Amino acid sequence: MEQEKQDLSFAQRLQQTWQNFQQANLRAQAHYAVFRTAQHIKQQNSLLLYYKQRFLADWSTWLAIGVGLTGVLMLFNPKGVWQWQWLWIAGGTLLAPLFADIWLMLKRLFTEYPGKQLIGQVITLEDGITDGKGTIRLDSQVWQLAGSDCPKQTQARVIAINDRTLHVTPLNLTA
């Protein structure tokens, strides 16, 4: 089949495609495409459904944001915006949940970092810390350690994280 397609010239392939297009039941294909799209929209994890639920849950907040943005625009340009204020309010109200989600996503991206959950945990040092440096394996990741010198099997508390370095302080240092 592939060999037959390769042997055809461009004009013959184009003509064959046109014939296949004419023979196909386009109306049935269009109905199926609309049905498939509607089913996708109705799914529980659909973005449109998520937006709808989020919008309806806090519609008064989004309306207040839309009105507030329109008020700020009218404050800076009262003569140019007043004719369009209903459009600005509607647009601001409909777009506010999307911008709020983007803001939360960016906030989460910059405030969550690897190892954040380790701060405050007590760990047992496998190799100890010499000259203020050491390593430890936690959750299948190798971390650098920084802190005061400690022998092996000393328990230490993670007090800070800087890049891939855990800053620790020993709990019971016996020399």
DAFEN-V241951 format. One line per field, one symbol per residue. ss: DSSP state (h for helix, s for strand, l for the rest). phi: phi as a letter, one per 40 degrees, with the letter a starting at -180 (. if undefined). burial: b if it has 24 or more other ideal C-beta (glycine too) atoms within 12 Angstrom, else e. A space follows every 10 residues. Layout:
BEGIN
ss=???
phi=???
burial=???
END
This chain:
BEGIN
ss=lhhhhhhllh hhhhhhhhhh hhhllhhhhh hhhhhhhhhh hhllllhhhh hhhhhhhlhh hhhhhhhhhh hhhhhhlhhh hhhhhhhhhh hhhhhhhhhh hhhhhhhhhh hllllhhhll lsssllllss llssssssll ssssssllls llllssssss ssllssssss lllll
phi=.ccccccccc cccccccccc cccccccccc cccccccccc cccccccccc cccccccbcc cccccccccc ccccccaccc bccbcccccc cccccdcccc cccccccccc bbacgdcccg ccbbccbgbb fgbababbff bcbcbbicca ccgccbbcba bbfbbccbbc cbcbb
burial=eeeeeeeeee eeeeeeeeee eeeeeeeeee eeeeeeeeee eeeeeeeeee eeeebeeeee ebeebbeebb eebeeeeeee eeeeeeebbe ebbeebbeee eeeeeeeeee eeeebeebee eebbbeebbe eeebebebee eebbbbbbeb eeebebbbee beeebbbbbb eeeee
END
